[in-house]
Amino acid sequence: MAKLTHFDGKGDAHMVDVSDKAVTSRVAVASGAVKMLPETLALVTDGTAKKGDVLGVARLAGIMGAKKCADLIPLCHPLPITKVAVELTTDADLPGIRIEATVKTTGQTGVEMEALTAVSTAALTVYDMLKAAEKTMEITDIKVTLKDGGKSGRFEA
């Protein structure tokens, strides 16, 4: 099992020193979903949700979430993010909304946490915008599906 880098020799949590790492292009993709009743999904696809454009607002929230990751996750480094793309797709078979976030940077550490935060924030926003119609929605399957760049190389789920 790999050594956990967010703990020092005494076992105390600390921010990892990345100053000796090479600056490389890095990308991460994360995905997740919000499951809901078909009637709730119809509010999104028909554009009749009381709070407005669910997918558009959730997309912006996801982008903002990625940019605020270091403010939310205590040991994340603030990064110069060069790209955040959040895609929300309705899926009648789920039923619900599938979410995918891609985050890029050129830096000394990866952007997996930023991609996960983007998906989580977008999913929470979907829930917030539709909770008046359905409180039983389920946020699910949030995971990293791709990570590339840096010393550890490429990972694909």
PEFEN-V107000 format. One record per residue. N is the residue number from 1. PHI is phi in radians with two decimals (NA if undefined). OMEGA is omega in whole degrees, -180 to 180 (* if undefined). Layout:
BEGIN
N_PHI_OMEGA + N_PHI_OMEGA
END
This chain:
BEGIN
1_NA_-179 + 2_-1.19_177 + 3_-1.22_178 + 4_-1.38_-172 + 5_-1.48_-179 + 6_-1.54_176 + 7_-2.20_179 + 8_-1.49_-177 + 9_-1.07_179 + 10_-1.56_-178 + 11_1.60_179 + 12_-1.48_177 + 13_-1.18_177 + 14_-2.67_176 + 15_-1.41_-178 + 16_-1.18_176 + 17_-1.44_-179 + 18_-1.86_-174 + 19_-1.09_179 + 20_-1.59_179 + 21_-1.36_178 + 22_-1.25_173 + 23_-1.41_-180 + 24_-2.39_173 + 25_-1.27_-177 + 26_-2.37_178 + 27_-2.50_173 + 28_-2.47_176 + 29_-2.19_176 + 30_-2.24_180 + 31_-2.47_177 + 32_-3.03_-179 + 33_-2.67_170 + 34_-2.13_179 + 35_-1.54_-178 + 36_-2.67_176 + 37_-1.21_178 + 38_-0.96_180 + 39_-1.14_179 + 40_-1.23_177 + 41_-1.05_179 + 42_-1.07_176 + 43_-1.06_179 + 44_-1.30_-176 + 45_-1.20_178 + 46_-1.50_-179 + 47_1.25_-176 + 48_-1.97_177 + 49_-1.12_-174 + 50_-1.05_-178 + 51_-1.49_175 + 52_1.91_-174 + 53_-1.25_-176 + 54_-1.02_-175 + 55_-1.19_-180 + 56_-1.14_180 + 57_-1.17_179 + 58_-1.13_177 + 59_-1.07_179 + 60_-1.11_178 + 61_-1.08_178 + 62_-1.09_178 + 63_-1.07_179 + 64_-1.09_179 + 65_-1.06_178 + 66_-1.04_-178 + 67_-1.23_-179 + 68_-1.80_-174 + 69_-0.91_-177 + 70_-1.14_176 + 71_-1.38_-175 + 72_-1.77_-176 + 73_-1.80_-167 + 74_-0.93_-174 + 75_-1.84_176 + 76_-1.37_176 + 77_-1.42_170 + 78_-1.20_-173 + 79_-2.14_173 + 80_-1.42_-178 + 81_-1.23_-179 + 82_-1.77_178 + 83_-2.77_167 + 84_-2.38_175 + 85_-2.20_179 + 86_-2.15_180 + 87_-1.99_176 + 88_-2.07_-176 + 89_-2.24_175 + 90_-1.29_-178 + 91_-2.45_-179 + 92_-1.13_-180 + 93_-1.28_-178 + 94_-1.13_-24 + 95_-1.29_180 + 96_2.74_-176 + 97_-2.19_175 + 98_-1.64_-176 + 99_-2.23_175 + 100_-2.38_178 + 101_-2.15_175 + 102_-2.07_180 + 103_-2.24_179 + 104_-2.23_173 + 105_-2.71_166 + 106_-2.09_-174 + 107_-2.91_-174 + 108_-1.84_177 + 109_-2.61_-172 + 110_-1.37_-176 + 111_-2.07_178 + 112_-1.07_-179 + 113_-1.13_178 + 114_-1.16_178 + 115_-1.17_178 + 116_-1.13_179 + 117_-1.17_177 + 118_-1.07_180 + 119_-1.12_-179 + 120_-1.08_-179 + 121_-1.15_177 + 122_-1.10_180 + 123_-1.13_178 + 124_-1.11_179 + 125_-1.21_175 + 126_-1.00_180 + 127_-1.02_-179 + 128_-1.02_-176 + 129_-1.28_-177 + 130_-2.02_-174 + 131_-1.08_177 + 132_-1.15_-180 + 133_-1.53_-177 + 134_-2.72_178 + 135_-1.68_-177 + 136_-1.65_177 + 137_-1.01_-177 + 138_-2.22_173 + 139_-1.52_-169 + 140_-2.58_169 + 141_1.02_178 + 142_-1.34_-176 + 143_-2.81_172 + 144_-1.42_179 + 145_-1.90_178 + 146_-2.70_173 + 147_-2.54_179 + 148_-2.52_179 + 149_1.86_179 + 150_1.46_-175 + 151_-1.08_-175 + 152_-1.41_174 + 153_1.34_-171 + 154_-1.70_173 + 155_-2.27_173 + 156_-2.31_179 + 157_-1.34_*
END
